[in-house]
Amino acid sequence: VGLGSGSAQAVRVPREWLELFPRGGDLAEETFGLGRLGQAAPDQPDGVRVGDYATATDGSGLLVDDDGALQPLTPFAAALWRTLDVSPDRGRRPTERELDGASAPPAYDAARWPGGALTASAGQGCALLEASSDRPPLVRLAGAPQGEASAETLLDRDQRSVHVAPGAGAYVVSGEWGEVAPAEGGRRFVVDQKGRVDALVGEDTPFLLGYAEHPAPLVPSAWLELFAPGVALSQEAALCPPGASSEDGSCA
């Protein structure tokens, strides 16, 4: 497709695997925010039209917007713009030319596209989450997973295997992409060594269990859904007779 991925074939993956990544902007003409594509560009020489572009030797470029200003194009955005098939009913296709003029911020910035060209990843793909208590979560596409991270031992595409190191676990707060973990409150959970997600019910529960002194990283809800639901942990549930606690941490 001209974006650096070469002739790599698309890999079939479950929808839940795609949801482990934040949603980016569509690889489409509309994401560039041009409403007057193909029309004469204001404050530009005769012949320059909205959508015309320039390309630098490093692959980056410039794009003429509706106001005749020049929006910067990353190498990825420049390759995408050259690849797109502009509808002919709106005039001629954009032309590559030398450009000069005022600058403007890129309209596609919110799309969160990669900056450079794509590199095809051979073998298994692995989503690697980097969660922190003081910044939004970040996920990376890693390759060649080893050990428990590898899917080679799975017999079925729909099979799921969860592994937590003996004696390990995690204290987290659930959230969404772009959010930062709150110092207090929020939906807090413990991932136990059985690979279950246990909800901490009640504002005092993290303090009573000794977790509150540890900053909880924010984990997107799609990642927590990979684990089996556990039990609700609360002070009320701890005082219930055996087998009498309900899913919300109260006594049944």
CYANA upper distance limits for C-alpha pairs under 8 A (distance plus 0.5 A):
  1 VAL  CA      5 SER  CA      7.88
  1 VAL  CA      6 GLY  CA      7.79
  1 VAL  CA     83 THR  CA      7.44
  2 GLY  CA      6 GLY  CA      7.61
  2 GLY  CA     79 ALA  CA      6.77
  2 GLY  CA     80 LEU  CA      7.64
  2 GLY  CA     83 THR  CA      6.83
  3 LEU  CA     76 PHE  CA      6.87
  3 LEU  CA     79 ALA  CA      6.18
  3 LEU  CA     80 LEU  CA      6.82
  3 LEU  CA    117 ALA  CA      6.16
  3 LEU  CA    118 LEU  CA      6.57
  4 GLY  CA    117 ALA  CA      5.27
  4 GLY  CA    118 LEU  CA      5.09
  4 GLY  CA    119 THR  CA      6.54
  4 GLY  CA    120 ALA  CA      8.30
  5 SER  CA    117 ALA  CA      8.06
  5 SER  CA    118 LEU  CA      5.70
  5 SER  CA    119 THR  CA      5.81
  5 SER  CA    120 ALA  CA      5.56
  6 GLY  CA    120 ALA  CA      7.76
  8 ALA  CA    120 ALA  CA      6.92
 13 VAL  CA     17 TRP  CA      7.03
 13 VAL  CA     18 LEU  CA      7.89
 14 PRO  CA     18 LEU  CA      7.41
 15 ARG  CA     19 GLU  CA      6.89
 16 GLU  CA     20 LEU  CA      7.30
 16 GLU  CA    222 ALA  CA      8.13
 17 TRP  CA     21 PHE  CA      8.32
 19 GLU  CA     23 ARG  CA      8.40
 19 GLU  CA    222 ALA  CA      6.79
 20 LEU  CA    127 ALA  CA      7.60
 20 LEU  CA    139 VAL  CA      8.33
 20 LEU  CA    222 ALA  CA      6.41
 20 LEU  CA    223 TRP  CA      6.66
 21 PHE  CA    127 ALA  CA      8.32
 21 PHE  CA    139 VAL  CA      6.94
 22 PRO  CA    177 TRP  CA      6.79
 24 GLY  CA    111 ALA  CA      5.69
 24 GLY  CA    112 ARG  CA      6.21
 24 GLY  CA    113 TRP  CA      7.13
 25 GLY  CA     31 THR  CA      7.36
 25 GLY  CA    108 TYR  CA      8.31
 25 GLY  CA    110 ALA  CA      7.70
 25 GLY  CA    111 ALA  CA      4.35
 25 GLY  CA    112 ARG  CA      7.14
 25 GLY  CA    113 TRP  CA      7.55
 26 ASP  CA     31 THR  CA      7.02
 26 ASP  CA    111 ALA  CA      7.77
 27 LEU  CA     31 THR  CA      7.64
 27 LEU  CA     80 LEU  CA      7.91
 28 ALA  CA     32 PHE  CA      8.16
 28 ALA  CA     84 LEU  CA      7.79
 29 GLU  CA     33 GLY  CA      8.16
 29 GLU  CA     34 LEU  CA      8.42
 29 GLU  CA     81 TRP  CA      7.99
 29 GLU  CA     84 LEU  CA      7.35
 29 GLU  CA     86 VAL  CA      8.04
 30 GLU  CA     34 LEU  CA      7.34
 31 THR  CA    107 ALA  CA      7.77
 31 THR  CA    108 TYR  CA      6.05
 31 THR  CA    111 ALA  CA      7.91
 32 PHE  CA    106 PRO  CA      8.18
 32 PHE  CA    107 ALA  CA      6.02
 32 PHE  CA    108 TYR  CA      5.63
 33 GLY  CA    107 ALA  CA      6.16
 33 GLY  CA    108 TYR  CA      7.59
 34 LEU  CA     50 VAL  CA      8.05
 34 LEU  CA     51 GLY  CA      7.86
 34 LEU  CA     65 ASP  CA      6.68
 34 LEU  CA     66 ASP  CA      6.49
 35 GLY  CA     66 ASP  CA      7.11
 36 ARG  CA     50 VAL  CA      6.81
 36 ARG  CA     66 ASP  CA      6.22
 37 LEU  CA     49 ARG  CA      7.91
 37 LEU  CA     50 VAL  CA      5.47
 37 LEU  CA     51 GLY  CA      6.05
 37 LEU  CA     66 ASP  CA      7.94
 37 LEU  CA     90 ARG  CA      7.46
 37 LEU  CA     91 GLY  CA      8.47
 38 GLY  CA     49 ARG  CA      5.94
 38 GLY  CA     50 VAL  CA      5.78
 38 GLY  CA     51 GLY  CA      6.86
 38 GLY  CA     90 ARG  CA      6.65
 38 GLY  CA     91 GLY  CA      5.80
 38 GLY  CA     92 ARG  CA      6.83
 38 GLY  CA     93 ARG  CA      7.77
 38 GLY  CA     94 PRO  CA      7.51
 39 GLN  CA     49 ARG  CA      5.81
 39 GLN  CA     50 VAL  CA      6.14
 39 GLN  CA     91 GLY  CA      8.16
 40 ALA  CA     46 ASP  CA      8.16
 40 ALA  CA     47 GLY  CA      7.47
 40 ALA  CA     48 VAL  CA      6.67
 40 ALA  CA     49 ARG  CA      4.87
 40 ALA  CA     50 VAL  CA      6.73
 41 ALA  CA     48 VAL  CA      6.44
 41 ALA  CA     49 ARG  CA      5.17
 41 ALA  CA     50 VAL  CA      5.59
 41 ALA  CA     64 VAL  CA      7.85
 41 ALA  CA     65 ASP  CA      8.06
 41 ALA  CA     66 ASP  CA      7.09
 41 ALA  CA     67 ASP  CA      7.14
 41 ALA  CA     68 GLY  CA      5.28
 42 PRO  CA     66 ASP  CA      8.12
 42 PRO  CA     67 ASP  CA      6.22
 42 PRO  CA     68 GLY  CA      5.25
 43 ASP  CA     67 ASP  CA      8.18
 43 ASP  CA     68 GLY  CA      6.17
 43 ASP  CA     69 ALA  CA      8.44
 43 ASP  CA    101 GLY  CA      8.32
 44 GLN  CA     48 VAL  CA      6.69
 44 GLN  CA     68 GLY  CA      6.58
 44 GLN  CA    101 GLY  CA      7.77
 48 VAL  CA     52 ASP  CA      7.26
 49 ARG  CA     64 VAL  CA      7.72
 49 ARG  CA     94 PRO  CA      8.07
 50 VAL  CA     64 VAL  CA      5.69
 50 VAL  CA     65 ASP  CA      5.93
 50 VAL  CA     66 ASP  CA      6.29
 50 VAL  CA     68 GLY  CA      7.34
 50 VAL  CA     94 PRO  CA      8.27
 51 GLY  CA     63 LEU  CA      6.59
 51 GLY  CA     64 VAL  CA      5.71
 51 GLY  CA     65 ASP  CA      6.81
 51 GLY  CA     94 PRO  CA      5.82
 51 GLY  CA     95 THR  CA      8.21
 52 ASP  CA     63 LEU  CA      6.54
 52 ASP  CA     64 VAL  CA      6.04
 52 ASP  CA     94 PRO  CA      5.11
 52 ASP  CA     95 THR  CA      5.37
 52 ASP  CA     96 GLU  CA      6.43
 52 ASP  CA     97 ARG  CA      7.64
 53 TYR  CA     61 GLY  CA      7.44
 53 TYR  CA     62 LEU  CA      5.89
 53 TYR  CA     63 LEU  CA      4.98
 53 TYR  CA     64 VAL  CA      6.67
 53 TYR  CA     94 PRO  CA      7.58
 53 TYR  CA     95 THR  CA      6.86
 53 TYR  CA     96 GLU  CA      5.45
 53 TYR  CA     97 ARG  CA      6.72
 53 TYR  CA     98 GLU  CA      8.35
 53 TYR  CA     99 LEU  CA      7.91
 54 ALA  CA     61 GLY  CA      5.74
 54 ALA  CA     62 LEU  CA      5.62
 54 ALA  CA     63 LEU  CA      7.25
 54 ALA  CA     96 GLU  CA      5.80
 54 ALA  CA     97 ARG  CA      5.89
 54 ALA  CA     98 GLU  CA      6.31
 54 ALA  CA     99 LEU  CA      6.89
 55 THR  CA     59 GLY  CA      6.68
 55 THR  CA     60 SER  CA      6.37
 55 THR  CA     61 GLY  CA      4.72
 55 THR  CA     62 LEU  CA      7.17
 55 THR  CA     78 ALA  CA      7.78
 55 THR  CA     96 GLU  CA      7.85
 56 ALA  CA     60 SER  CA      5.92
 56 ALA  CA     61 GLY  CA      6.01
 58 ASP  CA     75 PRO  CA      7.87
 59 GLY  CA     74 THR  CA      7.94
 59 GLY  CA     75 PRO  CA      5.12
 59 GLY  CA     78 ALA  CA      7.53
 59 GLY  CA     79 ALA  CA      8.17
 60 SER  CA     72 PRO  CA      8.14
 60 SER  CA     73 LEU  CA      5.99
 60 SER  CA     74 THR  CA      5.25
 60 SER  CA     75 PRO  CA      4.69
 60 SER  CA     76 PHE  CA      8.23
 60 SER  CA     77 ALA  CA      8.39
 60 SER  CA     78 ALA  CA      6.51
 61 GLY  CA     72 PRO  CA      6.45
 61 GLY  CA     73 LEU  CA      5.18
 61 GLY  CA     74 THR  CA      7.04
 61 GLY  CA     75 PRO  CA      7.57
 61 GLY  CA     78 ALA  CA      6.37
 62 LEU  CA     70 LEU  CA      6.18
 62 LEU  CA     71 GLN  CA      5.95
 62 LEU  CA     72 PRO  CA      5.15
 62 LEU  CA     73 LEU  CA      5.83
 62 LEU  CA     78 ALA  CA      8.34
 62 LEU  CA     99 LEU  CA      8.24
 63 LEU  CA     70 LEU  CA      5.73
 63 LEU  CA     71 GLN  CA      5.49
 63 LEU  CA     72 PRO  CA      6.91
 63 LEU  CA     73 LEU  CA      7.24
 64 VAL  CA     68 GLY  CA      6.03
 64 VAL  CA     69 ALA  CA      6.19
 64 VAL  CA     70 LEU  CA      5.30
 64 VAL  CA     71 GLN  CA      6.92
 65 ASP  CA     69 ALA  CA      6.06
 65 ASP  CA     70 LEU  CA      6.74
 65 ASP  CA     71 GLN  CA      7.22
 68 GLY  CA    101 GLY  CA      8.12
 68 GLY  CA    102 ALA  CA      8.36
 69 ALA  CA    101 GLY  CA      6.57
 69 ALA  CA    102 ALA  CA      5.52
 69 ALA  CA    103 SER  CA      5.84
 69 ALA  CA    104 ALA  CA      6.33
 70 LEU  CA    100 ASP  CA      8.18
 70 LEU  CA    101 GLY  CA      6.91
 70 LEU  CA    102 ALA  CA      6.57
 70 LEU  CA    103 SER  CA      5.19
 70 LEU  CA    104 ALA  CA      6.20
 71 GLN  CA    103 SER  CA      6.47
 71 GLN  CA    104 ALA  CA      5.48
 71 GLN  CA    105 PRO  CA      6.18
 71 GLN  CA    106 PRO  CA      5.58
 71 GLN  CA    107 ALA  CA      8.22
 72 PRO  CA    103 SER  CA      8.23
 72 PRO  CA    104 ALA  CA      8.03
 72 PRO  CA    105 PRO  CA      7.53
 72 PRO  CA    106 PRO  CA      6.51
 73 LEU  CA     77 ALA  CA      5.86
 73 LEU  CA     78 ALA  CA      5.76
 73 LEU  CA    106 PRO  CA      7.83
 74 THR  CA     78 ALA  CA      6.42
 74 THR  CA    115 GLY  CA      5.93
 74 THR  CA    116 GLY  CA      7.27
 75 PRO  CA     79 ALA  CA      6.60
 75 PRO  CA    115 GLY  CA      6.72
 75 PRO  CA    116 GLY  CA      5.66
 75 PRO  CA    117 ALA  CA      6.82
 76 PHE  CA     80 LEU  CA      6.69
 76 PHE  CA    113 TRP  CA      8.04
 76 PHE  CA    114 PRO  CA      6.98
 76 PHE  CA    115 GLY  CA      6.03
 76 PHE  CA    116 GLY  CA      5.48
 76 PHE  CA    117 ALA  CA      5.63
 76 PHE  CA    118 LEU  CA      8.23
 77 ALA  CA     81 TRP  CA      6.61
 77 ALA  CA    113 TRP  CA      8.18
 77 ALA  CA    115 GLY  CA      8.01
 78 ALA  CA     82 ARG  CA      6.81
 79 ALA  CA     83 THR  CA      6.72
 79 ALA  CA    117 ALA  CA      8.46
 80 LEU  CA     84 LEU  CA      6.69
 86 VAL  CA     93 ARG  CA      6.56
 86 VAL  CA     94 PRO  CA      8.35
 87 SER  CA     91 GLY  CA      8.30
 87 SER  CA     93 ARG  CA      8.39
 88 PRO  CA     92 ARG  CA      6.61
 88 PRO  CA     93 ARG  CA      7.42
108 TYR  CA    112 ARG  CA      8.26
109 ASP  CA    113 TRP  CA      8.20
114 PRO  CA    118 LEU  CA      8.41
121 SER  CA    125 GLY  CA      7.76
121 SER  CA    143 GLY  CA      7.06
122 ALA  CA    143 GLY  CA      7.85
123 GLY  CA    143 GLY  CA      7.55
123 GLY  CA    144 ALA  CA      7.04
124 GLN  CA    143 GLY  CA      6.60
124 GLN  CA    144 ALA  CA      6.43
124 GLN  CA    145 PRO  CA      7.50
124 GLN  CA    150 SER  CA      8.24
124 GLN  CA    151 ALA  CA      8.27
125 GLY  CA    141 LEU  CA      7.23
125 GLY  CA    142 ALA  CA      6.62
125 GLY  CA    143 GLY  CA      5.70
125 GLY  CA    144 ALA  CA      7.63
125 GLY  CA    145 PRO  CA      8.12
126 CYS  CA    141 LEU  CA      6.24
126 CYS  CA    142 ALA  CA      5.40
126 CYS  CA    143 GLY  CA      6.28
126 CYS  CA    144 ALA  CA      8.14
126 CYS  CA    145 PRO  CA      6.96
126 CYS  CA    149 ALA  CA      8.36
127 ALA  CA    139 VAL  CA      7.04
127 ALA  CA    140 ARG  CA      6.36
127 ALA  CA    141 LEU  CA      5.50
127 ALA  CA    142 ALA  CA      6.61
128 LEU  CA    139 VAL  CA      5.94
128 LEU  CA    140 ARG  CA      5.59
128 LEU  CA    141 LEU  CA      6.74
128 LEU  CA    142 ALA  CA      6.88
129 LEU  CA    137 PRO  CA      7.71
129 LEU  CA    138 LEU  CA      6.46
129 LEU  CA    139 VAL  CA      4.90
129 LEU  CA    140 ARG  CA      6.99
130 GLU  CA    137 PRO  CA      6.38
130 GLU  CA    138 LEU  CA      5.59
130 GLU  CA    139 VAL  CA      6.41
130 GLU  CA    140 ARG  CA      8.40
131 ALA  CA    135 ARG  CA      8.41
131 ALA  CA    136 PRO  CA      7.77
131 ALA  CA    137 PRO  CA      5.21
131 ALA  CA    138 LEU  CA      7.00
131 ALA  CA    217 PRO  CA      6.02
131 ALA  CA    218 LEU  CA      6.52
131 ALA  CA    219 VAL  CA      6.67
132 SER  CA    136 PRO  CA      7.45
132 SER  CA    137 PRO  CA      6.91
132 SER  CA    181 ALA  CA      8.40
132 SER  CA    216 ALA  CA      8.01
132 SER  CA    217 PRO  CA      4.81
132 SER  CA    218 LEU  CA      6.66
133 SER  CA    180 VAL  CA      7.35
133 SER  CA    181 ALA  CA      5.90
133 SER  CA    215 PRO  CA      6.37
133 SER  CA    216 ALA  CA      5.95
133 SER  CA    217 PRO  CA      4.39
133 SER  CA    218 LEU  CA      6.49
134 ASP  CA    180 VAL  CA      6.67
134 ASP  CA    181 ALA  CA      7.10
134 ASP  CA    217 PRO  CA      8.00
135 ARG  CA    179 GLU  CA      8.10
135 ARG  CA    180 VAL  CA      5.76
135 ARG  CA    181 ALA  CA      7.97
136 PRO  CA    177 TRP  CA      7.10
136 PRO  CA    178 GLY  CA      5.63
136 PRO  CA    179 GLU  CA      5.66
136 PRO  CA    180 VAL  CA      5.35
136 PRO  CA    181 ALA  CA      8.12
136 PRO  CA    218 LEU  CA      7.67
137 PRO  CA    177 TRP  CA      6.85
137 PRO  CA    178 GLY  CA      7.50
137 PRO  CA    179 GLU  CA      8.09
137 PRO  CA    180 VAL  CA      8.24
137 PRO  CA    218 LEU  CA      7.05
137 PRO  CA    219 VAL  CA      7.15
137 PRO  CA    220 PRO  CA      7.94
144 ALA  CA    150 SER  CA      8.33
145 PRO  CA    149 ALA  CA      5.97
145 PRO  CA    150 SER  CA      5.49
146 GLN  CA    150 SER  CA      5.65
148 GLU  CA    163 HIS  CA      7.28
154 LEU  CA    159 GLN  CA      6.96
154 LEU  CA    160 ARG  CA      8.18
154 LEU  CA    161 SER  CA      8.29
155 LEU  CA    159 GLN  CA      7.61
162 VAL  CA    195 GLY  CA      6.51
162 VAL  CA    227 PHE  CA      7.53
163 HIS  CA    194 LYS  CA      8.31
163 HIS  CA    195 GLY  CA      6.91
164 VAL  CA    168 ALA  CA      6.95
164 VAL  CA    169 GLY  CA      7.29
164 VAL  CA    192 ASP  CA      8.23
164 VAL  CA    193 GLN  CA      5.73
164 VAL  CA    194 LYS  CA      7.29
164 VAL  CA    195 GLY  CA      6.47
165 ALA  CA    169 GLY  CA      8.17
165 ALA  CA    193 GLN  CA      7.20
166 PRO  CA    193 GLN  CA      6.74
167 GLY  CA    193 GLN  CA      6.74
168 ALA  CA    192 ASP  CA      7.69
168 ALA  CA    193 GLN  CA      6.21
169 GLY  CA    190 VAL  CA      7.64
169 GLY  CA    191 VAL  CA      5.73
169 GLY  CA    192 ASP  CA      5.34
169 GLY  CA    193 GLN  CA      5.95
170 ALA  CA    190 VAL  CA      6.07
170 ALA  CA    191 VAL  CA      5.48
170 ALA  CA    192 ASP  CA      7.39
171 TYR  CA    188 ARG  CA      7.98
171 TYR  CA    189 PHE  CA      6.48
171 TYR  CA    190 VAL  CA      5.12
171 TYR  CA    191 VAL  CA      7.03
171 TYR  CA    211 TYR  CA      7.69
171 TYR  CA    216 ALA  CA      6.31
171 TYR  CA    217 PRO  CA      8.09
172 VAL  CA    188 ARG  CA      6.29
172 VAL  CA    189 PHE  CA      5.95
172 VAL  CA    190 VAL  CA      6.84
172 VAL  CA    191 VAL  CA      8.45
172 VAL  CA    216 ALA  CA      5.20
172 VAL  CA    217 PRO  CA      5.73
172 VAL  CA    218 LEU  CA      6.47
172 VAL  CA    219 VAL  CA      7.00
173 VAL  CA    181 ALA  CA      7.13
173 VAL  CA    186 GLY  CA      6.94
173 VAL  CA    187 ARG  CA      6.09
173 VAL  CA    188 ARG  CA      4.77
173 VAL  CA    189 PHE  CA      6.61
173 VAL  CA    216 ALA  CA      6.42
173 VAL  CA    217 PRO  CA      6.69
173 VAL  CA    218 LEU  CA      5.43
173 VAL  CA    219 VAL  CA      6.72
174 SER  CA    186 GLY  CA      7.67
174 SER  CA    187 ARG  CA      6.01
174 SER  CA    188 ARG  CA      6.67
174 SER  CA    189 PHE  CA      7.92
174 SER  CA    218 LEU  CA      6.20
174 SER  CA    219 VAL  CA      5.69
174 SER  CA    220 PRO  CA      6.32
174 SER  CA    221 SER  CA      6.15
174 SER  CA    224 LEU  CA      8.24
175 GLY  CA    179 GLU  CA      7.13
175 GLY  CA    181 ALA  CA      7.99
175 GLY  CA    187 ARG  CA      8.33
175 GLY  CA    218 LEU  CA      6.49
175 GLY  CA    219 VAL  CA      6.45
175 GLY  CA    220 PRO  CA      5.48
175 GLY  CA    221 SER  CA      6.45
176 GLU  CA    219 VAL  CA      7.81
176 GLU  CA    220 PRO  CA      5.22
176 GLU  CA    221 SER  CA      7.00
177 TRP  CA    220 PRO  CA      6.78
179 GLU  CA    218 LEU  CA      8.24
180 VAL  CA    218 LEU  CA      6.98
181 ALA  CA    216 ALA  CA      7.57
181 ALA  CA    217 PRO  CA      6.70
181 ALA  CA    218 LEU  CA      5.43
182 PRO  CA    186 GLY  CA      7.35
183 ALA  CA    215 PRO  CA      7.89
185 GLY  CA    203 GLU  CA      7.06
187 ARG  CA    199 ALA  CA      8.25
187 ARG  CA    200 LEU  CA      8.11
188 ARG  CA    199 ALA  CA      6.76
188 ARG  CA    200 LEU  CA      6.07
188 ARG  CA    201 VAL  CA      8.41
189 PHE  CA    197 VAL  CA      6.82
189 PHE  CA    198 ASP  CA      5.96
189 PHE  CA    199 ALA  CA      5.01
189 PHE  CA    200 LEU  CA      5.90
190 VAL  CA    197 VAL  CA      6.23
190 VAL  CA    198 ASP  CA      5.60
190 VAL  CA    199 ALA  CA      7.01
190 VAL  CA    200 LEU  CA      7.74
191 VAL  CA    195 GLY  CA      6.75
191 VAL  CA    196 ARG  CA      6.06
191 VAL  CA    197 VAL  CA      5.10
191 VAL  CA    198 ASP  CA      6.73
192 ASP  CA    196 ARG  CA      6.09
192 ASP  CA    197 VAL  CA      7.14
192 ASP  CA    198 ASP  CA      7.84
195 GLY  CA    227 PHE  CA      6.45
195 GLY  CA    228 ALA  CA      7.17
196 ARG  CA    227 PHE  CA      6.00
196 ARG  CA    228 ALA  CA      5.29
196 ARG  CA    229 PRO  CA      5.97
196 ARG  CA    230 GLY  CA      5.38
197 VAL  CA    224 LEU  CA      7.64
197 VAL  CA    227 PHE  CA      6.65
197 VAL  CA    228 ALA  CA      6.72
197 VAL  CA    229 PRO  CA      5.55
197 VAL  CA    230 GLY  CA      5.41
197 VAL  CA    231 VAL  CA      8.00
198 ASP  CA    229 PRO  CA      7.13
198 ASP  CA    230 GLY  CA      5.06
198 ASP  CA    231 VAL  CA      5.44
198 ASP  CA    232 ALA  CA      6.12
198 ASP  CA    233 LEU  CA      7.17
199 ALA  CA    230 GLY  CA      7.89
199 ALA  CA    231 VAL  CA      7.02
199 ALA  CA    232 ALA  CA      5.26
199 ALA  CA    233 LEU  CA      6.44
200 LEU  CA    205 THR  CA      6.61
200 LEU  CA    206 PRO  CA      7.31
200 LEU  CA    232 ALA  CA      6.62
200 LEU  CA    233 LEU  CA      5.48
200 LEU  CA    234 SER  CA      6.73
201 VAL  CA    205 THR  CA      6.88
201 VAL  CA    232 ALA  CA      6.90
201 VAL  CA    233 LEU  CA      6.36
201 VAL  CA    234 SER  CA      5.60
201 VAL  CA    248 ASP  CA      7.80
201 VAL  CA    249 GLY  CA      6.80
202 GLY  CA    234 SER  CA      6.93
204 ASP  CA    208 LEU  CA      6.67
205 THR  CA    209 LEU  CA      6.62
205 THR  CA    233 LEU  CA      7.93
205 THR  CA    234 SER  CA      6.24
205 THR  CA    235 GLN  CA      7.08
206 PRO  CA    210 GLY  CA      6.61
206 PRO  CA    211 TYR  CA      5.44
206 PRO  CA    212 ALA  CA      5.47
207 PHE  CA    211 TYR  CA      6.45
207 PHE  CA    212 ALA  CA      5.39
207 PHE  CA    213 GLU  CA      8.09
219 VAL  CA    223 TRP  CA      7.24
219 VAL  CA    224 LEU  CA      7.68
220 PRO  CA    224 LEU  CA      7.43
221 SER  CA    225 GLU  CA      6.80
222 ALA  CA    226 LEU  CA      7.54
223 TRP  CA    227 PHE  CA      8.35
231 VAL  CA    247 GLU  CA      7.09
231 VAL  CA    249 GLY  CA      8.32
232 ALA  CA    237 ALA  CA      8.13
232 ALA  CA    246 SER  CA      8.26
232 ALA  CA    247 GLU  CA      6.33
232 ALA  CA    248 ASP  CA      6.36
232 ALA  CA    249 GLY  CA      5.25
233 LEU  CA    237 ALA  CA      6.99
233 LEU  CA    238 ALA  CA      7.97
233 LEU  CA    249 GLY  CA      6.41
234 SER  CA    238 ALA  CA      6.83
234 SER  CA    249 GLY  CA      6.00
234 SER  CA    250 SER  CA      8.14
235 GLN  CA    239 LEU  CA      7.12
236 GLU  CA    240 CYS  CA      6.97
236 GLU  CA    249 GLY  CA      7.17
236 GLU  CA    250 SER  CA      6.22
236 GLU  CA    251 CYS  CA      7.30
237 ALA  CA    245 SER  CA      5.84
237 ALA  CA    246 SER  CA      8.25
237 ALA  CA    249 GLY  CA      5.61
237 ALA  CA    250 SER  CA      5.91
237 ALA  CA    251 CYS  CA      6.55
240 CYS  CA    244 ALA  CA      6.32
240 CYS  CA    245 SER  CA      6.40
240 CYS  CA    250 SER  CA      8.44
240 CYS  CA    251 CYS  CA      6.16
241 PRO  CA    245 SER  CA      8.01
244 ALA  CA    251 CYS  CA      6.10
244 ALA  CA    252 ALA  CA      5.76
245 SER  CA    249 GLY  CA      6.62
245 SER  CA    250 SER  CA      6.10
245 SER  CA    251 CYS  CA      4.88
245 SER  CA    252 ALA  CA      5.90
246 SER  CA    250 SER  CA      5.99
246 SER  CA    251 CYS  CA      6.34
246 SER  CA    252 ALA  CA      5.88
